Amino acid sequence: MPEQTTGASRPTLEAVAAHAGVSRATVSRVVNGGAGVRQHLVDKVRKAVEDLGYVPNHAARSLVTRRHGAVAVIIAEPEFRVFSDPFFEQQVRGISRELTAHDSQMVLLWVEGVGDHQRIARYLDGGHVDGALAFSLHSDDRLPALIARSSVQAVFGGRPPVGSGLSVPFVDCDNRGGAREAVRHLVSLGRRCVAHIAGPRDQTSALDRIAGYHDVLVDPDPALLCQGDFTRESGARAMAELLDRRPELDAVFAANDLMAAGALHTLRERRLRVPEDIAVVGFDDMDSVVRDTEPALTTVRQDIEGMGRLMVKLLMRLLQGRSDAAPASVITQTSLVRRASA
Amino acid sequence: MPEQTTGASRPTLEAVAAHAGVSRATVSRVVNGGAGVRQHLVDKVRKAVEDLGYVPNHAARSLVTRRHGAVAVIIAEPEFRVFSDPFFEQQVRGISRELTAHDSQMVLLWVEGVGDHQRIARYLDGGHVDGALAFSLHSDDRLPALIARSSVQAVFGGRPPVGSGLSVPFVDCDNRGGAREAVRHLVSLGRRCVAHIAGPRDQTSALDRIAGYHDVLVDPDPALLCQGDFTRESGARAMAELLDRRPELDAVFAANDLMAAGALHTLRERRLRVPEDIAVVGFDDMDSVVRDTEPALTTVRQDIEGMGRLMVKLLMRLLQGRSDAAPASVITQTSLVRRASA
């Protein structure tokens, strides 16, 4: 009985045209969006489509092959952050190039606020993309869970929070190991009072870098840790606050290069010499930031563009059903790049 | 006879589950992407889907309502331009906010090269978006035609080239009128030798601003017109070339603010005073550019964010079939903003 429905269940474009009393071309245009077709013809065709249960080929085809030829890239940050933090540009560049190599179309989405979460989840469940890559996720909102529970395969950039229950494959760098190396380097230079400008505590990259700082400086003075939000301005403010709290500090490790650049700005304003008075280390080795700092910034290098490419490769392996062969997640190495600031 | 197929043509999820010998939940997961389902079950479900001609509800629904809840925004520029020219950020901001107001998801695409054109056209024809907004289009490649001929309703940012045969509704500002006002202002200040740093000749905005320049300065010395590409660097280079060609020039109208900022940089290097030696006018009134120029930049203001919003409004009216009531295209007014540079 089900076998018998196969023929009847696929009415042709021609059948719709005949039922509606219009040309095949008109049906095709309406089915594909209806641009330029007069309203009464659109209505006729839609009625015929509903009457016959017609489905255009592309929908039936993509349903079977699971190939929409597109991947959603979700940056869980508002537009002003997307355009002002070069981290996103570099990550997206790697993703865009690797998706192109797989002949897959990148469609970029970002998140202005919690009001966008449900719409993004709907979009992912709408059958428009083969998978989703999501980064800069925040543990205190619902988006990571909504993406993880959506019907498409997802890969995260950055590990999900411990205890979140989200078992989504991810690509991350060794944030904790990199932070350890940065702080060890400052200690090896003889610095006694090493401060940390941390990133937002709802992001695992920031938490892991704080953990690396604590690995080296067991039980440091809590006043030496100041919170930023990964923006240049927050780094400048945090540096000023640290100097007010502990004028004797002689080194600072900032959780990203933008905050380190902000810290350098404050140190210049206060007429403190880098590295003579205060040594500074960043994190990222972001070309567009480090090329402009004065002095040149010592930093922990992570291969941001390469991590974007890895996210795509992991997703593609999972989509091809090669999940057994593929590693669940990838953690890439970091390396300390020594320049003049420390 | 067609009416009779209606019932038979919509096999249920339950029918697919029974045919495949799996649970309803398994069918649902496979149909929605298949993440986490073992391969032999995926294969069984796919065979049942094909045998029965099953179509998930969301595809059938969106086919009839034409509501995917998403709109493609296509920037016909490579990623480095998208992230370095604040014009795109402002245009996309307006679009993003207005789409959110319509509960529609913005999916952003850009174009690294001609190799991307066919993939973008395929994506538009794939039934994933309700419409497309495209801007920074170039008349010497095929993308504008591919978008215009795609199956979804499109609205362009910027008018299509005359003679292109593309009758796509568009939103643009009065580029020619704005340029006229800029040049008239320079002439009214008594400037005798007014140069123009033009944008790329494959973009109608650049051509229209050249036309406005020629409207005021009938038959100017061709050596006073120098070509840029809307980047800051090209403005700096063009200014240097103009000064080498015509050291006596006393004013320059740049076709956008970024090129004007580049020109100011060159003038500073050459130790020429603005406006005493050379008056400078830009185009756009882009906050993030004009707030940093020294001296403050006189420029032609266009409401870039507002134009992004207008593109969405026009698209939504067209999608709602209100094309008769809606104007085909919108041309917004510009205004001269007088500051210190001219």
Interface residues (C-beta under 8 A of the other chain):
Chain A: P2 E3 T5 T6 A8 S9 R10 P11 A15 A18 H19 R29 V31 N32 G33 G34 A35 Q39 V42 R46 A48 V49 E50 D51 L52 G53 Y54 V55 P56 H58 A59 A60 S62 L63 V64 R66 H68 G69 A70 A72 E79 F83 P86 E89 V92 R93 S96 R97 T100 D103 Q105 M106 V107 L108 L109 W110 E112 G115 D116 R119 I120 R122 Y123 D125 G126 G127 H128 V129 D130 G131 S151 V152 Q153 A154 L318 G321
Chain B: P2 E3 T5 T6 A8 S9 R10 P11 A15 A18 H19 R29 V31 N32 G33 G34 A35 Q39 V42 R46 A48 V49 E50 D51 L52 G53 Y54 V55 P56 H58 A59 A60 S62 L63 V64 R66 H68 G69 A70 A72 E79 F83 P86 E89 V92 R93 S96 R97 T100 D103 Q105 M106 V107 L108 L109 W110 E112 G115 D116 R119 I120 R122 Y123 D125 G126 G127 H128 V129 D130 G131 S150 S151 V152 Q153 A154 L318 G321
